Amino acid sequence: MKLNITCIPGDGIGPEIVREAKKVLDRTALKFGHEMIYTDILMGGASIDVHGVPLTDEAIQTAKNADAVLMGSIGGDTTTSPWYKLAPELRPEAGLLKIRKALNLFANLRPAVLYDELAAACPLKEEISKAGFDMLIMRELTGGLYFGERKTVTENGIRKAVDTLTYNEEEIRRIAVKGFDIARKRRKKVTSVDKANVLDSSRLWRAVVEEVAKNYPDVTLEHMLVDNCAMQLVKDPAQFDVILTENMFGDILSDEASMVTGSIGMLSSASLNDTKFGLYEPSHGSAPDIAGKNIANPIATVLSAAMMLRFTFDLDEEADAIESAVKQVLKEGFRTVDIMSEGCKKVSCSEMGDLLAQRIG
């Protein structure tokens, strides 16, 4: 099978972690008989330096022509980098917004996994961290409060701000279908999170999700109010498989879920459109302070590559092999500096990539 992948190394540690992800992908392709075809494009500060804009139309077209996009990180130091003296639409992060819109990426996937070997980094009680957890938050990315009409007016000398939360049933249905499809690849449970006791948008959300659920009799559906979900994430995170929710709730809950893992360098993510196409990237930033030092943690990017194999290419066995390699390397006690603990063996970014590739077989 030929896998046509556009790579965006980006800024900061991006080129280093993407290089290691390619290393692991190449070993996986060799083992399972696939051909990897990579095409690099510039985005963010790297594109500004060459083209004067954070993302060119030509780069977007290259991404559209691929099966998937694998990205490192975008941006730099906001206080010292000349990129942040430019107009907002010319800054590095504007490229990310532009590519999401151009590729119609409406579904954001944020796994939050607590590995046994990293349980000590979890800020929750020991009896909770010992149980472990493996959840995925499916967040609607292009609708809701963040994209509704907004305005600030003055009435009778008093300033008033208005933000509009709007969803239509098709926006809800397409994200729900993605959520149930992915639950079928996991433990077959969806927790749909809303505020249906207060909001009309949530009542429509709940109704449409229930309609979609009828087509997935093998997947268990439960509803949970967002405030209760926030509490349950710290009380009993092991109960969750796929959390399906709207834009603002997903933004908040995914940050909460990532915090309880205790290791941001391990967190992958994906943004999908209504086909199999997706953009895959680590959840962490560009870490410009450690760029070029070969000490970054590439595991989040490697796990993002595994998500790409699973959700874009339906190569579950290959994705399992990469995830198993990560678990094996952690079990053997190898750590990059960000997850280093007493008694473990510290390795560089490139050494971690080598170790992961070797464990693929």
C-alpha positions in Angstrom: 0.0 0.0 0.0 1.3 3.5 -0.9 0.8 6.1 1.8 1.1 9.6 0.5 1.8 11.9 3.4 2.4 15.7 3.5 4.8 16.6 6.4 4.9 19.9 8.1 8.1 20.0 10.2 7.2 23.6 11.3 9.1 25.5 13.9 11.0 25.0 17.2 11.4 21.3 17.9 9.1 20.4 15.0 11.7 19.3 12.6 13.3 17.0 15.2 10.2 15.3 16.3 8.8 14.8 12.8 12.2 13.3 11.8 11.8 10.6 14.5 8.2 10.0 13.6 9.2 9.3 10.0 11.9 7.0 11.3 9.3 4.9 13.1 6.8 5.0 10.1 9.6 3.9 7.8 10.3 0.9 10.0 6.6 0.1 10.2 6.2 0.3 6.4 9.2 -2.0 6.0 7.8 -4.6 8.3 4.2 -4.6 6.9 5.1 -4.1 3.2 4.0 -0.5 2.6 5.6 2.4 0.7 5.8 5.8 2.5 5.8 8.8 0.2 6.6 12.1 2.0 6.3 15.6 0.7 7.5 18.4 3.1 5.8 21.8 3.1 6.6 25.0 5.1 4.1 26.4 7.6 4.3 28.9 10.5 7.5 30.8 11.1 9.5 28.6 8.7 7.2 29.7 5.9 7.2 33.4 7.0 11.0 33.4 6.8 11.0 32.1 3.2 7.7 33.3 1.7 6.6 36.2 4.0 3.3 34.4 4.9 2.6 31.6 7.4 1.1 29.3 4.7 1.1 29.6 0.9 -1.7 28.5 -1.5 0.8 26.1 -3.1 1.4 24.4 0.3 -2.3 24.0 0.9 -2.7 22.4 -2.5 0.1 20.0 -1.7 -1.7 19.0 1.5 -4.9 18.5 -0.3 -3.2 16.2 -2.8 -2.0 13.9 0.0 -3.8 11.2 2.0 -2.9 12.8 5.3 -0.8 15.5 6.9 1.7 14.9 9.7 2.8 18.0 11.5 5.4 18.9 14.1 4.8 22.2 15.8 4.2 25.8 14.9 5.3 29.1 16.4 8.1 30.6 18.5 8.8 32.7 21.5 6.0 35.3 21.5 8.1 37.9 23.4 11.3 37.8 21.4 10.5 36.4 17.9 10.1 38.9 15.1 7.2 36.8 13.8 5.0 38.2 16.6 5.6 41.8 15.5 3.6 41.1 12.4 -0.1 41.6 11.9 -2.1 38.8 13.5 -3.1 37.3 10.1 0.7 37.0 9.2 1.8 35.3 12.4 2.7 31.6 12.6 -0.5 30.3 14.1 -2.6 31.9 11.4 -1.2 29.2 9.1 -2.8 26.5 11.3 -6.2 28.2 11.2 -5.9 28.6 7.5 -5.1 25.0 6.8 -7.8 23.7 9.1 -10.3 25.8 7.2 -9.0 24.9 3.8 -9.1 21.2 4.6 -12.5 21.4 6.3 -11.1 19.8 9.5 -14.2 19.7 11.8 -13.4 16.8 14.2 -10.6 17.1 16.7 -9.4 14.0 18.5 -7.4 14.2 21.7 -6.4 11.0 23.3 -5.5 11.0 27.0 -3.7 7.9 28.1 -2.0 7.2 31.4 0.7 4.7 31.0 1.5 2.4 33.9 5.2 3.4 33.8 4.2 7.2 34.1 1.5 6.8 36.7 3.7 8.7 39.2 3.4 11.8 37.1 -0.4 11.8 37.4 -1.6 14.5 39.8 -4.6 12.4 40.9 -4.8 10.2 44.0 -2.8 7.0 43.8 -5.8 4.7 43.8 -7.1 6.5 40.7 -3.8 6.6 38.9 -3.2 2.9 39.6 -6.4 2.1 37.7 -5.1 3.9 34.6 -7.2 5.3 31.9 -7.4 5.5 28.1 -9.9 8.0 26.7 -10.4 10.0 23.6 -12.1 13.4 23.4 -13.9 14.0 20.2 -14.4 17.8 19.9 -16.4 19.6 17.2 -14.0 22.1 15.8 -15.7 24.5 13.4 -19.1 25.5 15.0 -20.6 26.6 18.3 -19.8 29.6 20.4 -16.3 30.3 18.9 -17.8 30.6 15.4 -21.1 32.3 16.2 -22.0 35.9 15.6 -20.4 38.2 18.2 -20.5 41.9 19.0 -19.9 44.5 21.7 -22.3 47.4 21.9 -23.1 50.3 24.3 -26.6 50.7 25.5 -27.6 53.5 27.8 -23.9 54.1 28.5 -23.4 50.5 29.5 -21.2 48.1 27.4 -22.7 44.8 26.5 -21.1 41.9 24.8 -23.0 39.2 22.8 -21.7 35.8 21.7 -24.0 33.5 19.8 -23.9 29.7 20.2 -25.3 28.1 17.1 -25.4 24.5 15.8 -27.4 22.9 13.1 -28.3 19.2 13.0 -25.9 18.4 10.1 -23.0 19.8 12.0 -23.9 17.7 15.0 -24.6 14.6 12.9 -21.3 14.5 11.2 -19.2 14.8 14.4 -21.4 12.2 16.0 -20.9 9.7 13.2 -17.1 10.2 13.5 -17.4 9.6 17.3 -19.3 6.4 16.9 -17.1 5.2 14.1 -14.0 5.7 16.2 -15.7 4.1 19.3 -16.0 0.9 17.2 -12.2 0.8 16.9 -11.9 1.2 20.7 -14.0 -0.1 23.5 -17.4 0.7 21.9 -18.7 3.3 24.4 -19.6 7.0 23.7 -20.2 9.5 26.4 -22.0 12.5 24.8 -21.4 15.6 26.9 -23.8 18.6 26.8 -25.7 21.1 28.9 -29.2 19.9 27.9 -30.8 21.0 31.1 -30.1 24.7 30.1 -29.2 25.1 26.5 -31.4 24.6 23.4 -28.2 23.9 21.4 -27.5 21.0 23.8 -31.0 19.7 23.6 -30.6 19.5 19.8 -27.2 18.0 20.2 -28.6 15.2 22.4 -31.5 14.5 20.1 -29.3 14.2 17.0 -26.7 12.0 18.8 -29.5 9.7 19.8 -30.6 9.5 16.2 -27.1 8.6 15.1 -26.7 6.0 17.9 -29.6 3.9 16.4 -27.2 3.0 13.5 -24.6 1.7 16.0 -26.4 -0.9 18.1 -23.0 -2.4 19.1 -21.9 0.9 20.7 -23.1 2.0 24.2 -24.3 5.6 24.4 -24.5 7.6 27.6 -25.3 11.3 28.1 -23.5 13.4 30.7 -23.8 17.1 31.6 -20.6 19.0 31.1 -20.2 20.0 34.8 -20.5 16.4 35.9 -18.1 15.3 33.2 -15.5 17.8 34.5 -15.8 16.3 38.0 -15.8 12.7 36.7 -12.6 13.3 34.8 -10.7 13.7 38.1 -12.8 11.3 40.1 -12.9 8.3 37.8 -11.3 8.9 34.4 -11.2 5.1 33.7 -14.9 5.1 33.0 -14.5 7.0 29.7 -13.8 5.7 26.3 -14.9 8.3 23.7 -16.1 11.6 24.9 -18.2 13.4 22.2 -18.8 17.1 22.7 -19.2 20.5 21.1 -16.5 23.1 20.5 -16.1 25.0 23.8 -16.8 22.1 26.1 -14.3 20.0 24.2 -11.7 22.8 24.4 -12.0 22.9 28.2 -12.4 19.1 28.8 -9.5 18.1 26.6 -7.1 20.4 28.5 -8.3 19.0 31.7 -7.9 15.4 30.4 -4.4 16.2 29.2 -3.4 17.6 32.6 -4.4 14.5 34.5 -2.0 12.4 32.4 0.9 14.4 33.9 3.0 14.2 30.7 2.2 16.6 27.8 5.0 15.2 25.7 3.0 12.0 25.4 -0.2 13.5 24.0 -1.1 13.0 20.3 -4.0 14.6 18.4 -5.8 14.5 15.1 -8.2 16.8 13.1 -10.4 15.0 10.5 -12.7 16.1 7.7 -15.7 14.2 6.4 -13.6 11.7 4.5 -10.6 9.7 5.8 -8.3 12.7 5.5 -6.8 14.1 8.6 -4.1 16.3 10.0 -2.1 14.7 12.8 0.1 16.5 15.3 1.3 16.4 18.9 -0.7 18.4 21.5 2.3 20.2 22.8 3.9 23.4 21.5 7.1 24.2 19.6 9.3 24.6 22.7 11.7 27.1 21.1 13.9 27.1 24.3 15.0 23.5 23.6 14.9 23.5 19.8 18.1 22.1 18.2 19.3 20.5 21.4 18.1 16.9 20.6 16.3 16.6 23.9 12.7 16.9 22.8 10.3 14.1 23.4 9.1 12.6 20.0 6.6 10.2 21.5 3.5 12.4 21.0 4.4 12.8 17.3 5.0 9.1 16.9 1.7 8.4 18.5 0.1 10.9 16.2 1.6 9.0 13.3 0.0 5.8 14.8 -3.4 7.6 14.8 -2.8 8.5 11.2 -2.3 4.8 10.3 -5.4 3.8 12.2 -8.0 6.5 11.2 -6.9 7.6 7.7 -5.5 4.3 6.4 -7.4 1.7 8.5 -4.1 0.0 9.3 -5.0 -1.0 12.8 -2.3 -3.7 13.1 0.4 -1.3 12.1 -0.9 1.4 14.6 -1.0 -1.3 17.3 2.7 -2.1 16.6 3.7 1.5 17.1 1.7 1.9 20.3 3.1 -1.4 21.6 6.6 -0.1 20.8 6.0 3.0 22.9 4.8 0.9 25.8 7.8 -1.4 25.5 10.3 1.4 25.5 8.7 2.9 28.6 8.6 -0.5 30.3 12.3 -0.9 29.6 12.9 2.4 31.5 14.0 4.7 28.7 13.0 8.4 29.1 13.5 11.7 27.5 14.3 14.5 29.9 10.7 15.8 30.3 9.5 12.4 31.6 12.7 11.4 33.4 12.4 9.8 36.8 14.8 8.2 39.3 16.1 4.8 38.2 15.4 5.3 34.5 17.7 5.8 31.5 17.8 9.2 29.9 17.9 9.3 26.1 18.0 12.0 23.5 15.2 12.7 21.0 17.0 10.8 18.2 17.9 7.9 20.5 14.2 7.6 21.5 13.3 7.5 17.8 15.9 4.7 17.3 14.6 2.7 20.2 10.9 3.0 19.1 11.8 2.0 15.5 13.8 -1.0 16.8 10.9 -2.3 18.8 8.7 -2.4 15.7 10.7 -5.4 14.6 
